[in-house]
């Protein structure tokens, strides 16, 4: 494998950081020296030919026009930049721009339109010799808060106007990836076994609405799709949804009494949303008109939610404590944006809300961290339960004295072995062992010593077989060993080795020597059965005991019954 050099990694890192450097450069690069904001004293009139009244631009004039129209005018500076243009950012308005008696730009029809005219920025090129001339704007909007409001109108060159748009987009372009990352992170952890499902679903819905709002608020959206009505609808819909979904998140974390309060705030936001959507579909521009009521209700309802959170925090609710951080920042920023964009008490470049994205990280980090702790606790508990189950199974299948398996285990293993090798001959074998004259040990030394001898005998055998071999205490002083993939000849050799080891190993402090008798039988294939196999190995053991003990006998290789060779010295096969 080729090893990458340090220079290669440096180049990759720089390429990854290039977009960030570009955004910071656009933010910091100074504007043109001739750039100007058209602010100060402007004049307005309700209809053409009426009297002109002064007002302080960029605030809205104090008009009351039933027709929804207004004229605004100012005088352009005496010195203009080269390729001078105007940058306007318009909400729900159709308008015309006149340079004295010449209309140089028009957007919309200055009359009612379904779902109004959306939100859009405009770069309007000024004709040559425009310096010092009168500039007039004729605007129409069905919404009082939008009529005649153009925010800040910038006078600059075309290139600098585009750069200004991208500089305004920096808060959105930097927070969109962060919001997307948080959304993906929550989606990943939402599938965990310890995840609070309802809380995660509510938070995912909120984060999705916030991500949609960020995209709609960015000026760059117009380069992706020039659909001002669509962007306006999605942005205002997300504005109504954000506090509704945020309060649903709060509802999931506060205590029972807090839920009663938050339920009313959720209901209020839901009714407002239903009302403005109905008014919008009926052609009354409900989503724009409803923003005035929305931004009045926002601080009031969020104070109610904050009170519910504080109650829960006092009782040790850490979820409520974590959610209070984004609530304070985002509700405060939303109120400021509402006052700026819709009440026009003061004018900002863009929105404050994107700067609160980091507050969401606090809540996201808390719920993920808490979930990881719960999952670790569940894993520890699961491991403990598994260990308890394993111990219970071992107790159910293990003989306490000799630590061998009992009959229950042999039945299970033997049935599985037969199923696996049903049609084969000699794929596995059994050895049955019996301690010779064990009753004498109990009579001469007592049952306690007898137990020690049994345990010692089992340990001796266990040391001389493989771990995969199944060692079972069949009953009393009788034992059975199942050898996987072992023929009868191989089992005979193993049995002889075990017999010799038992005979040579002193037990009970070296004072007692024992011997054992062993019988060997193998699986005969499809015609054989579990009962026949156990019977044959038992008969082979009985043959070993009847022919002198301390010896190994194998089941007969022919159908001749074993007792015909009962006293044969050669019956050790």
C-alpha atoms as one frame of an Amber mdcrd trajectory, in Angstrom:
protein
   0.000   0.000   0.000   1.312   3.426  -0.934   2.078   5.691   2.037   0.858
   9.268   1.628   3.337  12.021   2.386   2.811  14.839   4.854   2.587  17.251
   1.924  -0.335  15.237   0.479  -2.322  15.429   3.716  -1.566  19.154   3.985
  -2.875  19.752   0.477  -6.068  17.817   1.201  -6.620  19.789   4.409  -6.126
  23.095   2.622  -8.571  22.117  -0.109 -11.138  21.213   2.558 -10.648  24.542
   4.351 -10.696  26.607   1.162 -14.490  27.241   1.190 -14.255  28.474   4.788
 -11.357  30.782   3.921 -13.336  32.093   0.950 -16.355  32.873   3.109 -14.216
  34.650   5.681 -12.505  36.628   2.923 -15.834  37.723   1.461 -16.969  38.760
   4.922 -13.861  40.794   5.657 -13.200  42.296   2.235 -14.029  46.035   2.323
 -16.811  47.454   0.193 -16.226  49.914  -2.591 -15.232  53.407  -1.489 -18.182
  54.860  -3.397 -20.681  52.393  -1.927 -23.574  54.116  -0.197 -26.712  53.207
   1.673 -29.716  55.226   0.550 -30.940  56.292   3.959 -31.981  59.442   5.741
 -34.848  61.691   4.759 -37.116  60.328   2.029 -40.605  61.419   0.985 -43.811
  59.474   0.515 -47.278  59.983  -0.895 -50.322  57.701  -0.841 -51.160  58.225
  -4.519 -49.701  60.060  -7.471 -50.428  63.780  -7.376 -50.966  63.860  -3.597
 -48.827  65.832  -1.200 -45.346  64.487  -0.352 -44.491  63.876   3.326 -40.998
  63.303   4.747 -40.060  60.135   6.681 -36.914  58.446   7.943 -35.821  55.710
   5.528 -35.354  52.687   5.777 -38.349  52.694   8.160 -41.822  52.502   6.645
 -43.815  55.670   6.098 -46.857  56.239   8.386 -49.327  55.575   5.578 -52.913
  54.358   5.556 -53.690  53.382   1.993 -56.767  51.349   1.308 -55.510  50.598
  -2.188 -52.279  49.072  -0.839 -50.046  51.413  -2.884 -47.457  54.004  -1.953
 -44.940  56.261  -3.699 -41.471  56.863  -2.247 -38.809  59.251  -3.523 -35.263
  60.407  -2.837 -32.395  62.031  -4.717 -29.381  60.016  -5.868 -25.890  61.194
  -4.796 -23.974  63.522  -7.093 -21.168  60.989  -7.485 -21.979  57.367  -8.380
 -19.699  54.319  -8.672 -18.949  52.873 -12.083 -21.676  50.454 -13.309 -23.876
  51.736 -10.508 -26.803  49.598  -9.401 -29.326  49.369  -6.594 -29.687  46.323
  -4.330 -33.169  45.830  -2.861 -34.462  42.935  -0.778 -38.237  42.846  -1.028
 -40.955  40.926   0.823 -44.514  40.537  -0.515 -44.360  43.601  -2.773 -44.702
  44.451  -6.411 -42.922  47.669  -7.331 -41.677  49.961 -10.063 -38.501  52.077
 -10.001 -38.616  55.408 -11.803 -35.732  57.682 -12.581 -37.614  60.981 -12.789
 -40.215  60.234 -15.517 -38.623  57.047 -16.865 -39.519  53.575 -15.491 -36.237
  51.621 -15.348 -37.389  48.468 -13.503 -40.649  46.662 -12.783 -41.520  43.622
 -10.655 -45.116  42.379 -10.490 -48.357  44.033 -11.539 -49.102  46.381  -8.601
 -52.324  44.502  -7.840 -53.433  41.553  -5.702 -51.883  38.179  -6.559 -52.379
  34.708  -5.108 -49.900  34.158  -2.236 -48.611  37.722  -2.811 -45.237  38.240
  -4.489 -42.888  36.251  -2.300 -39.418  37.290  -1.181 -36.663  38.193  -3.605
 -33.608  40.378  -3.953 -33.183  42.646  -6.976 -30.077  44.241  -8.489 -31.276
  47.183 -10.618 -28.754  48.730 -13.006 -28.893  52.541 -13.155 -28.600  54.311
 -16.507 -25.628  56.523 -17.221 -25.948  60.132 -16.055 -28.143  59.088 -13.103
 -26.144  61.065 -10.532 -28.118  63.746  -8.728 -31.434  62.748 -10.312 -34.709
  61.996  -8.528 -35.413  58.322  -7.766 -38.990  57.225  -7.171 -40.423  53.836
  -6.118 -44.042  52.903  -6.688 -44.919  49.876  -4.504 -47.938  47.667  -3.836
 -48.487  45.131  -1.039 -51.642  43.721   0.576 -49.794  43.460   3.923 -49.457
  46.647   5.963 -46.103  45.640   7.461 -44.576  45.023   4.003 -45.976  47.987
   2.068 -43.240  50.525   1.392 -40.616  48.587   3.370 -37.432  47.845   1.444
 -34.973  47.482   4.300 -31.572  48.852   3.368 -31.135  49.915  -0.264 -27.481
  49.803  -1.312 -25.936  51.830  -4.125 -22.812  50.179  -5.506 -21.281  48.503
  -8.574 -22.804  45.260  -9.894 -19.874  43.120  -8.733 -19.856  44.610  -5.247
 -23.605  44.088  -4.952 -23.173  40.363  -5.642 -20.336  40.185  -3.099 -22.575
  41.956  -0.595 -25.237  39.285  -1.084 -22.732  36.500  -0.437 -21.355  38.305
   2.616 -24.877  38.446   4.024 -25.184  34.700   3.398 -22.160  33.729   5.492
 -24.132  33.106   8.742 -26.510  30.808   6.836 -23.887  29.009   4.759 -21.865
  28.262   7.899 -24.837  27.103   9.978 -26.589  24.986   7.333 -23.844  22.260
   7.472 -23.826  22.395  11.282 -27.600  21.993  11.429 -27.436  19.173   8.886
 -24.747  17.432  10.940 -26.853  17.700  14.121 -29.862  16.344  12.237 -27.893
  13.343  10.934 -26.419  12.736  14.396 -29.856  12.687  16.003 -31.190  10.425
  13.232 -28.373   7.948  13.922 -28.938   7.857  17.669 -32.735   7.814  17.316
 -32.553   4.139  16.374 -30.762   3.136  19.581 -32.504   0.867  22.103 -32.230
   3.464  24.867 -33.386   6.414  22.734 -36.466   8.348  23.989 -38.368   7.899
  20.720 -40.940  10.677  21.093 -38.342  13.237  22.118 -36.108  12.318  19.193
 -38.983  12.494  16.698 -39.998  15.926  17.977 -36.423  17.216  17.873 -35.868
  15.798  14.370 -39.015  17.590  13.147 -37.799  20.841  14.729 -34.315  20.526
  13.232 -35.795  19.817   9.789 -37.951  22.954   9.970 -34.948  24.988  11.118
 -32.822  23.662   8.254 -35.562  24.620   5.766 -35.713  28.094   7.279 -31.941
  28.556   6.973 -32.022  27.602   3.295 -34.963  29.932   2.605 -33.303  32.838
   4.433 -30.098  32.621   2.389 -29.810  34.902  -0.655 -28.112  32.079  -2.580
 -31.424  30.243  -2.842 -32.311  32.522  -5.772 -29.395  31.107  -7.782 -30.648
  27.587  -7.105 -34.281  28.297  -7.972 -35.815  31.664  -8.818 -39.218  30.968
  -7.269 -39.914  33.826  -4.844 -43.462  32.708  -3.967 -42.268  29.188  -3.102
 -39.365  30.456  -0.974 -41.647  32.933   0.766 -44.221  30.222   1.521 -41.612
  27.745   2.840 -39.885  30.387   4.953 -43.056  31.706   6.557 -44.383  28.175
   7.079 -41.139  27.224   8.867 -41.387  30.422  10.942 -44.802  29.344  12.215
 -43.646  25.746  12.696 -40.433  26.444  14.628 -42.000  27.564  17.946 -44.778
  24.976  17.561 -42.278  22.119  17.174 -39.969  23.605  19.831 -42.821  23.555
  22.349 -43.617  19.952  21.419 -39.973  19.148  22.308 -40.397  21.014  25.600
 -43.623  19.102  26.243 -41.646  15.842  26.069 -39.160  16.862  28.782 -41.082
  18.849  31.421 -42.911  17.305  34.378 -46.635  16.564  34.529 -47.714  20.009
  35.728 -45.435  21.635  33.182 -47.053  19.579  30.431 -50.425  21.160  31.239
 -48.981  24.627  30.603 -47.000  23.699  27.492 -50.028  21.924  26.028 -51.773
  25.328  25.842 -48.814  26.977  24.090 -48.726  24.164  21.529 -52.469  24.551
  20.977 -52.134  28.327  20.501 -49.385  27.952  17.878 -51.324  25.171  16.116
 -54.527  27.250  15.919 -52.589  30.243  14.619 -50.939  28.094  11.937 -54.258
  26.589  10.853 -55.830  30.052  10.728 -53.127  31.685   8.605 -52.965  28.707
   6.216 -56.728  28.857   5.721 -56.584  32.618   5.123 -53.697  32.131   2.686
 -55.554  29.518   0.662 -58.624  31.781   0.549 -56.513  34.563  -0.968 -56.298
  36.887   2.040 -52.471  36.782   2.330 -52.922  35.165   5.725 -49.327  34.076
   6.334 -47.964  37.609   5.973 -50.830  39.288   7.808 -50.614  36.788  10.654
 -46.946  37.568  11.391 -47.903  40.619  13.442 -49.965  38.460  15.810 -47.304
  35.730  15.691 -44.498  37.993  16.894 -46.695  39.419  19.644 -47.590  35.938
  20.886 -44.039  34.556  20.590 -42.443  36.165  23.703 -45.613  35.674  25.761
 -46.015  31.953  24.999 -42.298  31.247  25.345 -42.310  32.845  28.795 -45.044
  30.355  29.726 -42.890  27.515  28.374 -39.879  28.875  30.263 -41.891  28.876
  33.490 -42.782  25.202  32.917 -39.107  24.438  32.328 -38.001  26.243  35.496
 -40.536  24.237  37.523 -39.114  21.008  36.147 -35.495  22.074  36.705 -36.251
  22.741  40.379 -37.193  19.058  40.732 -33.927  17.887  39.178 -35.090  17.422
  35.561 -31.812  17.642  33.625 -33.543  17.366  30.229 -35.510  20.512  31.056
 -32.316  22.267  32.108 -30.667  21.403  28.786 -33.628  22.541  26.669 -33.748
  25.912  28.434 -30.545  27.021  26.654 -31.844  26.868  23.060 -35.241  28.172
  24.210 -33.759  31.369  25.641 -31.454  32.014  22.685 -33.840  31.109  19.882
 -36.957  32.739  21.347 -34.957  35.901  22.014 -33.443  35.916  18.526 -36.845
  35.236  16.924 -38.382  38.160  18.792 -35.558  40.457  17.681 -35.961  39.329
  14.065 -39.717  39.885  14.237 -39.290  43.406  15.566 -36.702  44.135  12.880
 -38.282  42.512   9.841 -41.998  42.939  10.517 -42.439  45.710  13.074 -39.557
  47.772  11.604 -38.580  49.365  14.913 -35.007  49.029  13.741 -33.381  47.518
  10.651 -30.786  44.711  10.584 -28.781  43.169   7.759 -30.256  39.664   7.773
 -31.508  37.662  10.736 -30.180  36.996  14.232 -31.681  33.484  14.456 -28.854
  31.646  12.571 -26.368  32.683  15.267 -28.279  30.580  17.821 -27.505  27.254
  16.107 -24.763  26.502  18.633 -27.355  26.595  21.422 -29.019  23.598  19.754
 -25.714  21.753  20.085 -26.016  21.997  23.877 -29.334  20.160  23.892 -28.282
  17.668  21.196 -25.040  16.886  23.062 -26.956  16.363  26.304 -29.531  13.927
  24.933 -26.865  11.969  23.010 -24.599  11.806  26.077 -27.504  10.740  28.281
 -28.489   8.071  25.775 -24.927   6.703  25.627 -24.927   6.430  29.424 -28.277
   4.612  29.359 -27.077   2.247  26.622 -23.952   1.436  28.625 -26.108   0.757
  31.661 -28.387  -1.488  29.590 -25.374  -3.293  28.142 -23.994  -3.871  31.640
 -27.387  -5.113  32.790 -27.678  -7.320  29.715 -24.248  -8.800  30.309 -25.248
  -9.493  33.902 -28.464 -11.170  32.773 -26.569 -13.238  30.208 -24.139 -14.317
  32.887 -27.018 -15.237  35.200 -28.700 -17.217  32.426 -25.433 -18.971  31.634
 -24.938 -19.813  35.284 -28.515 -21.061  35.540 -28.032 -23.244  32.464 -24.784
 -24.562  33.870 -26.470 -25.370  37.158 -29.255 -27.162  35.328 -26.824 -29.241
  33.265 -23.835 -29.581  35.636 -23.157 -31.958  38.512 -22.088 -29.892  41.537
 -19.678 -32.487  42.991 -17.664 -33.532  39.947 -18.271 -30.417  37.779 -19.252
 -32.741  34.948 -22.374 -32.394  32.867 -25.448 -34.340  33.949 -27.864 -36.464
  31.954 -29.824 -33.425  30.710 -26.794 -32.168  28.841 -26.019 -35.572  27.343
 -29.542 -35.917  25.975 -29.294 -32.565  24.180 -25.781 -33.133  22.795 -26.469
 -36.730  21.779 -29.668 -35.748  19.920 -27.782 -33.018  18.016 -24.940 -35.387
  17.158 -27.315 -38.037  15.860 -29.177 -35.466  13.742 -25.920 -34.249  12.223
 -24.515 -37.735  11.452 -27.707 -39.723  11.031 -26.620 -41.514   7.847 -22.949
 -41.952   8.732 -21.229 -44.854  10.501 -18.861 -44.188  13.402 -18.791 -40.386
  13.225 -18.762 -40.320  17.036 -18.250 -42.727  19.916 -19.140 -43.097  23.576
 -17.026 -44.310  26.485 -18.767 -45.356  29.681 -16.565 -45.521  32.802 -17.183
 -47.035  36.220 -14.974 -46.862  39.321 -14.154 -50.406  40.441 -15.351 -51.417
  43.939 -16.393 -47.867  44.791 -18.783 -49.157  47.486 -15.774 -50.414  49.472
 -14.339 -46.903  49.560 -17.567 -45.527  51.027 -17.743 -48.388  53.528 -14.077
 -48.166  54.600 -13.489 -44.399  54.510 -16.954 -42.819  54.610 -19.032 -40.929
  52.094 -17.040 -37.698  52.470 -13.882 -39.452  51.287 -15.984 -41.120  48.609
 -17.005 -37.704  47.334 -13.362 -36.609  47.260 -12.461 -39.707  45.261 -15.301
 -39.050  42.792 -14.185 -35.453  42.301 -10.537 -36.491  41.932 -11.421 -39.221
  39.457 -13.410 -36.702  37.351 -10.520 -34.214  37.412  -8.057 -36.893  36.297
 -10.265 -37.809  33.343 -10.930 -34.161  32.457  -7.210 -33.422  32.232  -6.762
 -36.204  29.677  -9.554 -35.362  27.251 -10.233 -32.332  25.063 -12.472 -29.445
  26.070 -14.830 -30.178  23.181 -15.431 -33.724  24.468 -18.636 -33.976  26.493
 -17.929 -35.437  29.960 -21.093 -36.537  31.809 -21.776 -38.050  35.226 -24.303
 -40.711  34.311 -25.156 -41.647  37.891 -23.341 -42.718  41.077 -19.803 -43.672
  40.053 -20.646 -44.113  36.350 -19.530 -41.577  33.740 -19.991 -41.197  29.965
 -17.775 -39.305  27.523 -18.964 -38.374  24.017 -16.152 -37.928  21.490 -16.987
 -35.972  18.328 -15.704 -37.342  14.973 -14.139 -40.323  16.694 -14.141 -43.914
  15.386 -14.388 -46.991  17.541 -10.666 -47.786  17.139  -9.699 -44.251  18.186
 -12.079 -44.444  21.152 -10.455 -47.723  22.238  -7.023 -46.076  22.334  -8.382
 -43.109  24.296 -10.151 -45.412  26.727  -6.982 -47.420  27.359  -5.043 -44.233
  28.043  -7.693 -43.045  30.490  -7.743 -46.419  32.263  -3.978 -46.227  32.696
  -4.048 -42.622  33.968  -6.735 -43.420  36.546  -4.767 -46.465  37.778  -1.545
 -44.443  38.143  -3.067 -41.416  39.886  -3.305 -41.571  43.735  -6.320 -39.800
  45.281  -7.236 -38.381  48.706  -3.796 -37.166  49.783  -2.118 -40.037  47.930
  -3.591 -42.757  50.187  -6.116 -44.253  47.814  -5.541 -45.878  44.434  -8.474
 -46.828  42.281  -9.058 -48.574  38.983 -11.848 -48.269  36.473 -13.661 -50.353
  33.930 -14.555 -48.879  30.546 -16.960 -49.757  27.729 -16.755 -48.384  24.192
 -19.534 -48.115  21.589 -19.884 -46.193  18.315 -22.743 -44.898  16.192 -23.870
 -47.379  13.549 -25.707 -45.088  11.159 -29.291 -44.594  10.021 -30.575 -47.870
  11.497 -29.176 -47.075  14.933 -30.975 -45.224  17.746 -30.000 -43.315  20.870
 -31.420 -46.042  23.120 -29.562 -48.811  21.269 -26.274 -46.874  21.440 -26.582
 -46.317  25.193 -27.533 -49.947  25.673 -24.491 -51.151  23.716 -22.024 -48.988
  25.631 -23.595 -50.131  28.913 -23.260 -53.764  27.848 -19.617 -53.184  26.878
 -18.942 -51.738  30.324 -20.714 -54.662  31.944 -18.497 -56.999  29.901 -15.386
 -55.218  31.207 -16.571 -55.578  34.796 -17.529 -59.256  34.389 -14.224 -60.150
  32.725 -11.970 -58.911  35.507 -12.410 -55.098  35.857  -9.697 -52.498  35.275
 -10.002 -53.124  31.576 -11.572 -51.779  28.375 -14.191 -53.653  26.378 -15.764
 -52.711  23.088 -19.184 -53.567  21.762 -19.055 -56.720  19.560 -18.285 -56.089
  15.926 -20.741 -58.831  14.849 -24.337 -59.503  15.698 -23.256 -62.334  18.070
 -24.339 -61.500  21.599 -21.543 -60.414  23.935 -22.126 -63.197  26.513 -20.808
 -65.808  24.066 -17.363 -64.281  24.616 -17.974 -63.392  28.242 -15.013 -65.305
  29.577 -12.731 -64.808  26.588  -9.431 -63.206  27.535  -9.222 -61.695  24.056
 -12.463 -59.650  24.338 -10.841 -56.256  24.524 -11.760 -54.939  21.124
